[in-house]
Amino acid sequence: MGRQYEVKEKTFESRYHETKVMQVELFTWEKLDDVERIKQAFGIK
């Protein structure tokens, strides 16, 4: 489709809180993991 869905590791720093390293999902609207379930829900073959 458009952009490639991906998961990246990001580091968030703040002077008020401890540094956090998190995995962030980018372009979640491009994920294709529920296509079959959605087709089934709408009766699409």
Distance bins in CASP14 RR format, pairs under 12 A and 6 or more apart:
PFRMAT RR
TARGET T0000
AUTHOR 0000-0000-0000
RMODE 2
METHOD distances of the structure
MODEL  1
1 27 0 0 0 0 1 0 0 0 0 0 0
1 29 0 0 0 0 1 0 0 0 0 0 0
1 30 1 0 1 0 0 0 0 0 0 0 0
1 31 0 0 0 0 0 1 0 0 0 0 0
1 32 0 0 0 0 1 0 0 0 0 0 0
1 35 0 0 0 0 0 1 0 0 0 0 0
2 27 0 0 0 0 1 0 0 0 0 0 0
2 29 0 0 0 0 1 0 0 0 0 0 0
2 30 1 0 0 1 0 0 0 0 0 0 0
2 31 0 0 0 0 0 1 0 0 0 0 0
2 32 0 0 0 0 0 1 0 0 0 0 0
3 26 1 0 0 1 0 0 0 0 0 0 0
3 27 1 0 1 0 0 0 0 0 0 0 0
3 28 0 0 0 0 0 1 0 0 0 0 0
3 29 0 0 0 0 1 0 0 0 0 0 0
3 30 1 0 1 0 0 0 0 0 0 0 0
3 31 0 0 0 0 0 1 0 0 0 0 0
4 25 0 0 0 0 0 1 0 0 0 0 0
4 26 0 0 0 0 1 0 0 0 0 0 0
4 27 1 0 0 1 0 0 0 0 0 0 0
4 28 0 0 0 0 0 1 0 0 0 0 0
4 29 0 0 0 0 0 1 0 0 0 0 0
4 30 1 0 0 1 0 0 0 0 0 0 0
4 31 0 0 0 0 0 1 0 0 0 0 0
4 32 0 0 0 0 0 1 0 0 0 0 0
5 24 0 0 0 0 0 1 0 0 0 0 0
5 25 1 0 0 1 0 0 0 0 0 0 0
5 26 1 0 0 1 0 0 0 0 0 0 0
5 27 1 0 1 0 0 0 0 0 0 0 0
5 28 1 0 0 1 0 0 0 0 0 0 0
5 29 0 0 0 0 1 0 0 0 0 0 0
5 30 1 0 1 0 0 0 0 0 0 0 0
5 31 1 0 1 0 0 0 0 0 0 0 0
5 32 1 0 0 1 0 0 0 0 0 0 0
5 33 0 0 0 0 1 0 0 0 0 0 0
6 23 0 0 0 0 0 1 0 0 0 0 0
6 24 0 0 0 0 1 0 0 0 0 0 0
6 25 1 0 0 1 0 0 0 0 0 0 0
6 26 1 0 1 0 0 0 0 0 0 0 0
6 27 1 0 0 1 0 0 0 0 0 0 0
6 28 0 0 0 0 0 1 0 0 0 0 0
6 30 0 0 0 0 1 0 0 0 0 0 0
6 31 0 0 0 0 0 1 0 0 0 0 0
7 22 0 0 0 0 0 1 0 0 0 0 0
7 23 1 0 1 0 0 0 0 0 0 0 0
7 24 1 0 0 1 0 0 0 0 0 0 0
7 25 1 0 1 0 0 0 0 0 0 0 0
7 26 1 0 0 1 0 0 0 0 0 0 0
7 27 0 0 0 0 0 1 0 0 0 0 0
7 28 0 0 0 0 1 0 0 0 0 0 0
7 31 0 0 0 0 0 1 0 0 0 0 0
8 21 0 0 0 0 0 1 0 0 0 0 0
8 22 0 0 0 0 1 0 0 0 0 0 0
8 23 1 0 0 1 0 0 0 0 0 0 0
8 24 1 0 1 0 0 0 0 0 0 0 0
8 25 0 0 0 0 1 0 0 0 0 0 0
8 26 1 0 0 1 0 0 0 0 0 0 0
8 27 0 0 0 0 0 1 0 0 0 0 0
9 20 0 0 0 0 0 1 0 0 0 0 0
9 21 1 0 0 1 0 0 0 0 0 0 0
9 22 1 0 0 1 0 0 0 0 0 0 0
9 23 1 0 1 0 0 0 0 0 0 0 0
9 24 1 0 0 1 0 0 0 0 0 0 0
9 25 0 0 0 0 0 1 0 0 0 0 0
9 26 0 0 0 0 0 1 0 0 0 0 0
10 19 0 0 0 0 0 1 0 0 0 0 0
10 20 0 0 0 0 1 0 0 0 0 0 0
10 21 1 0 0 1 0 0 0 0 0 0 0
10 22 1 0 1 0 0 0 0 0 0 0 0
10 23 1 0 0 1 0 0 0 0 0 0 0
10 24 1 0 1 0 0 0 0 0 0 0 0
10 25 0 0 0 0 0 1 0 0 0 0 0
10 26 0 0 0 0 1 0 0 0 0 0 0
11 18 0 0 0 0 0 1 0 0 0 0 0
11 19 1 0 0 1 0 0 0 0 0 0 0
11 20 1 0 0 1 0 0 0 0 0 0 0
11 21 1 0 1 0 0 0 0 0 0 0 0
11 22 0 0 0 0 1 0 0 0 0 0 0
11 23 0 0 0 0 0 1 0 0 0 0 0
11 24 0 0 0 0 0 1 0 0 0 0 0
12 18 0 0 0 0 1 0 0 0 0 0 0
12 19 1 0 0 1 0 0 0 0 0 0 0
12 20 1 0 1 0 0 0 0 0 0 0 0
12 21 1 0 0 1 0 0 0 0 0 0 0
12 22 1 0 0 1 0 0 0 0 0 0 0
12 23 0 0 0 0 0 1 0 0 0 0 0
12 24 0 0 0 0 1 0 0 0 0 0 0
13 19 1 0 1 0 0 0 0 0 0 0 0
13 20 0 0 0 0 1 0 0 0 0 0 0
13 21 0 0 0 0 1 0 0 0 0 0 0
13 22 0 0 0 0 0 1 0 0 0 0 0
14 20 0 0 0 0 1 0 0 0 0 0 0
25 31 1 0 0 1 0 0 0 0 0 0 0
25 33 0 0 0 0 0 1 0 0 0 0 0
28 34 0 0 0 0 0 1 0 0 0 0 0
31 37 0 0 0 0 0 1 0 0 0 0 0
31 38 0 0 0 0 0 1 0 0 0 0 0
32 38 0 0 0 0 0 1 0 0 0 0 0
32 39 0 0 0 0 0 1 0 0 0 0 0
34 40 0 0 0 0 1 0 0 0 0 0 0
34 41 0 0 0 0 1 0 0 0 0 0 0
34 42 0 0 0 0 0 1 0 0 0 0 0
35 41 0 0 0 0 0 1 0 0 0 0 0
35 42 0 0 0 0 0 1 0 0 0 0 0
35 44 0 0 0 0 1 0 0 0 0 0 0
36 42 0 0 0 0 0 1 0 0 0 0 0
36 43 0 0 0 0 0 1 0 0 0 0 0
36 44 0 0 0 0 1 0 0 0 0 0 0
36 45 0 0 0 0 0 1 0 0 0 0 0
37 43 0 0 0 0 0 1 0 0 0 0 0
37 44 0 0 0 0 0 1 0 0 0 0 0
38 44 1 0 0 1 0 0 0 0 0 0 0
39 45 1 0 0 1 0 0 0 0 0 0 0
END
